[in-house]
Amino acid sequence: YEIRPRDWSSDVCSSDLDQARDLIRRAIFEGEIQPEERITIERIAADFGISRTPVREALKALETDGIVRIHPHRGAVVQRFEAKELYDRYTVRALLEGFAAELACRNDAAAVARDLEANCAQLAKAMAGVRDRDLDAVRGLVELNSQFHDRILAASGSPTVSRLLETLRMPVAYRLYTWRDAGRRKVSLEFHRRIARAFRAGRPADVRRQVEAHLLEARDFLVAGR
């Protein structure tokens, strides 16, 4: 079969689409569907007892999330990055985002510190009730994490760094994988708090070091899990 690009939101009931997307996403993150495994509409529809149309459109939505890749005439496969690519992407991102954080601290340390501290408080509260298999709750943590990093990037005032970092943005799949692990969540929150404290103290060089260390630690976790 072939999955043709089109406007999937116009002809599929949102509840059917959401159900199909959640079922496929959960199967991927719980290991029932492996990285690089081919996914067919017929198999998913039969396995989960749902019609083929929402399955087809759910795969399109999951491609947007970076969880699957769709190949014309071949169907979809679960997205996977090679270890070297993960290593390189995170290493470069650490350097760029560390530089952006230093700029942000020089530009407006107090305002950024206030916002980052508020984000840390929100994240800690949200983490308290999250179960590892609750992907919707984990997605909320991923969003708070994105807001933390985006706030720093915005304060850097550098369109060049923003453009470069956009090319290194990881698919949602990898961010969900990282934030599903309770131990990793605690490590990330602690790094966020250190970064916020460095902003509060107005120490640009320390801010840069903390951001780089945070991203390099995440890199090593992802590469080790390959």
Wavefront OBJ file of the C-alpha trace (Angstrom):
o trace
v 0.000 0.000 0.000
v 1.023 3.626 -0.257
v 0.422 6.398 2.261
v -0.116 9.602 0.312
v 0.408 13.010 1.976
v -2.838 14.927 2.428
v -4.907 16.881 4.942
v -5.792 14.095 7.360
v -7.680 16.336 9.798
v -10.548 16.989 7.410
v -12.062 13.522 7.068
v -11.257 11.564 10.225
v -13.086 11.852 13.517
v -10.603 13.307 16.016
v -11.494 10.712 18.679
v -10.757 7.851 16.260
v -7.507 9.498 15.206
v -6.444 10.142 18.801
v -7.225 6.556 19.784
v -5.228 5.127 16.896
v -2.296 7.457 17.521
v -2.203 6.641 21.237
v -2.385 2.891 20.630
v 0.451 2.928 18.101
v 2.552 5.297 20.199
v 2.166 3.142 23.290
v 3.062 -0.006 21.348
v 6.254 1.678 20.156
v 7.324 2.987 23.557
v 6.488 -0.227 25.361
v 8.576 -2.249 22.912
v 5.799 -4.087 21.095
v 6.949 -2.416 17.870
v 10.734 -2.177 17.582
v 12.919 0.570 16.031
v 13.199 0.173 12.250
v 10.347 -2.348 12.276
v 7.961 -1.916 9.358
v 4.427 -0.918 10.308
v 1.533 -1.740 8.022
v -1.941 -0.307 8.223
v -3.460 -3.765 7.916
v -1.436 -5.194 10.803
v -2.179 -2.290 13.175
v -5.873 -2.258 12.286
v -6.122 -6.012 12.894
v -4.056 -6.003 16.092
v -6.009 -3.186 17.734
v -9.418 -3.824 16.205
v -9.779 -0.382 14.628
v -10.497 0.709 11.073
v -7.751 1.411 8.566
v -8.506 5.083 7.897
v -7.640 6.435 11.382
v -4.559 4.173 11.435
v -3.327 5.718 8.185
v -3.876 9.232 9.501
v -2.411 8.416 12.917
v 0.819 7.349 11.214
v 0.943 10.721 9.488
v 0.538 12.452 12.864
v 3.260 10.273 14.384
v 5.582 11.163 11.526
v 5.121 14.816 12.463
v 6.103 13.886 16.033
v 9.251 12.207 14.706
v 8.197 8.802 15.996
v 7.897 7.088 12.602
v 9.148 7.627 9.055
v 6.793 7.053 6.132
v 8.226 5.711 2.877
v 6.139 5.777 -0.308
v 5.202 2.250 -1.442
v 6.853 0.733 1.678
v 4.766 1.929 4.609
v 6.114 3.281 7.895
v 9.016 2.334 10.157
v 9.823 3.374 13.703
v 12.370 6.218 13.701
v 15.872 5.485 14.909
v 19.102 7.481 14.962
v 22.487 5.788 14.872
v 24.598 6.192 18.014
v 27.206 8.353 16.262
v 24.552 10.729 14.972
v 23.002 11.025 18.415
v 26.437 11.693 19.900
v 27.292 14.361 17.330
v 23.912 16.097 17.446
v 23.932 16.412 21.233
v 27.572 17.469 21.355
v 26.990 20.285 18.875
v 23.745 21.226 20.581
v 25.537 21.450 23.941
v 28.078 23.877 22.522
v 25.480 26.051 20.819
v 23.002 26.074 23.677
v 25.755 26.733 26.186
v 26.773 29.780 24.147
v 23.138 30.904 23.935
v 22.798 30.566 27.706
v 25.884 32.688 28.284
v 24.448 35.384 26.020
v 21.110 35.185 27.828
v 22.796 35.612 31.191
v 24.668 38.672 29.976
v 21.472 40.128 28.505
v 18.977 39.738 31.353
v 20.055 37.309 34.053
v 17.491 38.302 36.690
v 14.425 37.997 34.443
v 15.565 34.675 33.017
v 16.353 33.365 36.501
v 12.834 34.241 37.677
v 11.221 32.417 34.762
v 13.487 29.377 35.043
v 12.833 29.084 38.772
v 9.093 29.162 38.115
v 9.497 26.486 35.454
v 11.476 24.287 37.860
v 8.684 24.590 40.428
v 6.101 23.587 37.810
v 8.238 20.682 36.682
v 8.785 19.382 40.209
v 5.050 19.520 40.894
v 4.205 17.776 37.613
v 6.825 15.077 38.198
v 5.362 14.155 41.577
v 2.332 12.423 40.056
v 3.806 10.924 36.890
v 3.913 7.214 36.220
v 6.476 5.947 33.703
v 3.810 4.409 31.462
v 1.573 7.471 31.481
v 2.743 8.889 28.161
v 0.358 11.838 28.227
v 1.771 12.942 31.574
v 5.319 12.385 30.331
v 4.520 14.502 27.278
v 3.566 17.301 29.688
v 7.012 17.036 31.282
v 8.613 17.177 27.851
v 6.686 20.380 27.141
v 7.858 21.997 30.385
v 11.410 20.983 29.553
v 11.075 22.568 26.114
v 9.766 25.781 27.686
v 12.815 25.890 29.966
v 15.278 25.619 27.104
v 13.252 27.885 24.811
v 13.241 30.638 27.434
v 17.022 30.632 27.522
v 17.275 30.622 23.757
v 14.831 33.522 23.410
v 16.815 35.576 25.927
v 20.035 34.997 24.002
v 18.818 37.363 21.299
v 20.694 35.394 18.632
v 18.697 34.439 15.508
v 21.786 32.642 14.190
v 22.003 30.299 17.161
v 18.236 29.777 17.064
v 18.350 28.721 13.422
v 21.229 26.333 14.002
v 19.613 24.750 17.050
v 16.365 24.229 15.161
v 18.194 21.895 12.764
v 19.325 19.810 15.754
v 15.944 19.506 17.456
v 15.297 15.895 18.425
v 12.062 14.099 17.565
v 9.495 13.876 20.310
v 10.181 10.141 20.460
v 13.635 10.645 21.953
v 12.483 13.275 24.406
v 9.666 11.006 25.585
v 12.146 8.147 25.993
v 14.399 10.294 28.161
v 11.608 11.654 30.342
v 9.903 8.300 30.890
v 12.720 7.251 33.219
v 12.127 8.432 36.802
v 15.829 8.606 37.582
v 16.500 10.670 34.482
v 13.718 13.070 35.391
v 15.373 13.775 38.746
v 18.761 14.315 37.098
v 17.273 16.741 34.573
v 15.421 18.701 37.245
v 18.610 19.021 39.289
v 20.481 20.359 36.250
v 17.659 22.831 35.600
v 17.889 24.053 39.175
v 21.658 24.485 38.893
v 21.213 26.468 35.690
v 18.572 28.669 37.317
v 20.863 29.296 40.306
v 23.727 30.273 38.001
v 21.426 32.768 36.280
v 20.299 34.086 39.651
v 23.938 34.607 40.627
v 24.630 36.361 37.324
v 27.539 34.102 36.354
v 27.584 33.738 32.525
v 30.525 31.333 32.398
v 28.944 29.071 35.017
v 25.609 29.180 33.180
v 27.371 28.028 30.020
v 29.158 25.184 31.834
v 25.957 23.966 33.496
v 23.961 23.955 30.244
v 26.730 22.109 28.401
v 27.024 19.542 31.205
v 23.252 19.029 31.200
v 23.095 18.264 27.479
v 26.220 16.122 27.428
v 24.791 14.006 30.258
v 21.575 13.556 28.267
v 23.680 12.619 25.241
v 25.499 9.901 27.153
v 22.210 8.485 28.474
v 20.707 8.244 25.004
v 23.805 6.768 23.405
v 24.162 4.174 26.185
v 20.547 3.131 25.622
v 21.096 2.387 21.939
l 1 2 3 4 5 6 7 8 9 10 11 12 13 14 15 16 17 18 19 20 21 22 23 24 25 26 27 28 29 30 31 32 33 34 35 36 37 38 39 40 41 42 43 44 45 46 47 48 49 50 51 52 53 54 55 56 57 58 59 60 61 62 63 64 65 66 67 68 69 70 71 72 73 74 75 76 77 78 79 80 81 82 83 84 85 86 87 88 89 90 91 92 93 94 95 96 97 98 99 100 101 102 103 104 105 106 107 108 109 110 111 112 113 114 115 116 117 118 119 120 121 122 123 124 125 126 127 128 129 130 131 132 133 134 135 136 137 138 139 140 141 142 143 144 145 146 147 148 149 150 151 152 153 154 155 156 157 158 159 160 161 162 163 164 165 166 167 168 169 170 171 172 173 174 175 176 177 178 179 180 181 182 183 184 185 186 187 188 189 190 191 192 193 194 195 196 197 198 199 200 201 202 203 204 205 206 207 208 209 210 211 212 213 214 215 216 217 218 219 220 221 222 223 224 225 226
